[in-house]
């Protein structure tokens, strides 16, 4: 290697390091060097990887991803897209095979609109944080910041709403899926049957979306459920299953602690 090239390589490596209080260089956590957006600038005509940002724990039972493509489109997320239709649970190995058992969650503040065209929102990569263990995006259309982090067998969501007389949350089980609202437990339950073959006749992916904010509005239309609640500026609505008694084991990491 030529001396100048070697020097540049050393400088590049050093920029990835930080320093402890004692001045010793430390390497960042390797997971923070991963860019899940790599390979997402693909299309039907040209592949640059045919990937999507998969947010999950290693060997997770399912992944979560922002959804820019229409329901059922194998190109779930493309880097050139400007709108997000939902935050989707996915099992898709490739756009050529497509997805199965998928459903999506989407916060909405522009009124009781729930179809995938009406609820979608503008977003910018400048207002998007993508890590293997965490996703955050500002949904400009709804003035909502959406965050998700994978848990052991599901995911935790934190949705920061603006001040609204009525804000909404949409759960879309996709075509032929089933949804129901359990007001007593403040949750939306259902199942997805979405698939492109290769599954048993009685295939169903069951889910439950548990909300920490009481529902003041409820609506079901086919495979889509919408609930609503009054929100104050900056109010955080959390979607996850609380631990028994509402407690967290001492020393345990919460989904958004990292």
Secondary structure, 3 states (H helix, E strand, C coil): CCHHHHHHHHHHHHHCEEECCCCCEEECCHHHHCCCCCCCCCCCCCCCCCCCCCECCCCCCCEEEEECCCCCCCCCCCCCCCEECEEEEECCCCCCCCCCCCEEEEEECCCCCCCHHHHCEECCHHHEEEECCEEEEEECCCCEEEEEEECCCCEEEEEEECCEEEEEEEEECCCCCEEEEECCCCEEEEEECCCCCCCCCCCCEEEEEEECCCCCEEEEECCEEEEEEEECCCEEEEECCCCHHHCCCCCCCCCCCC
